[in-house]
């Protein structure tokens, strides 16, 4: 039976996942990838180190699966979107890769958003620039690292760099191409977009853009030696991990909010016409004539992970049981009692701009750690609701599909249903983004009619959480206070940033 290899490279871990053609996961291998923090707001990684870690993961997953090389019908990669992975004109890495958590270009992005060209940027590209957008990062490099800027040969994203390492061919896909420089209506690169950002001299550095399921190269002899794959194995263009996750959970469709609770709060829906609004990005979908409306902020479950690291050290060190399982009784007890405690999950960013920061409110001496955990989880769900509500203003959303580590906890999945006031479906897909990439790989070599032709019986692996009418009202009241607190904090957040 043919197998498909999906590569999923996130902000801290790169994974290789092998599936058979029915969608059954055969094996998974992971490698941590170190982040480099050379100075404040700079979040980078070594590009060669990323490739080495990914190649090791591929070699391990092939060994763990026990499948021969010849079984792998095709490969596809997905990875964190935005950020920047530059090559010089000889195809060598041009400095470290820049992750989507990087905020060095935040001031420049704010200047553009407040400037005269902001409206033109929005209506041409379908989005306003933000700190980790390629446009903003390239503008920052042009201003602060002119020698590096002058040597740019190719502008890639993370997954495009990995595919380049596998195949030796430069390219991207439609979803990734639309992060800064495409005309939202034609879905093709626009020289006018480059002009708006003052980056017109980089036109030749933009990579060719393919459909996500188009074959964009073949595994080279060198990559085969490193990975254990068979030289000549087809590698398709792949796609942005946000879209891959939606595809992998069956959430890529009209009327559906795909909610991805990970490092970022990702909330998106498919549209068959380009609807433009400053509260979401309107980017290319998988196929021409499809668009993804994406409302996002870097404010989701990294806040929960931070809490576990800082305030649950003993449980972190416990052996033989997941920390998440250990904390379930504590969290359940907290949800069973009244509590005024709230948390703004803005440790790493927010929908309110770069000046916002995290904070607990309503905390008294008699509250326990469980009350704080509950507040963190509710704050994460409330932040997702801010984005889902924005999308509801433009699209008839009837249901949500949720993925991310916390979605495996039934209490948290029910929390999302009650907070969003709509049915929430959780699909038992451990590696949703990798499966989304594998669907593109399978479509590229004819195993599937299209990336949407998921062969699994999704009804058998799904659970639907329906909102409780009583809790909808309760969470509406709590959400209103959550938002009022944010409005009240806006001038205070600004003042806090001025303190030493």
DACORLIN-V602070 format. One record per helix or strand of 3 or more residues. SS is the DSSP state (a for helix, b for strand). FROM is the first residue (numbers start at 1). LEN is the number of residues. If there is no record, write none. Layout:
ss=SS from=FROM len=LEN
ss=SS from=FROM len=LEN
//
This chain:
ss=b from=3 len=7
ss=b from=13 len=8
ss=b from=25 len=8
ss=a from=47 len=19
ss=a from=69 len=3
ss=b from=72 len=8
ss=b from=84 len=5
ss=a from=106 len=9
ss=a from=118 len=8
ss=a from=134 len=11
ss=a from=146 len=5
ss=b from=152 len=5
ss=a from=158 len=10
ss=a from=174 len=4
ss=a from=191 len=6
ss=a from=200 len=6
ss=b from=215 len=4
ss=a from=221 len=7
ss=b from=234 len=3
ss=a from=241 len=8
ss=b from=256 len=6
ss=b from=265 len=7
ss=b from=281 len=4
ss=b from=291 len=7
ss=a from=302 len=10
ss=a from=313 len=5
ss=a from=323 len=13
ss=b from=342 len=3
ss=b from=359 len=3
ss=a from=369 len=24
ss=b from=399 len=5
ss=a from=405 len=4
ss=a from=410 len=11
ss=b from=424 len=4
ss=a from=432 len=13
ss=a from=458 len=4
ss=b from=462 len=4
ss=a from=469 len=29
//
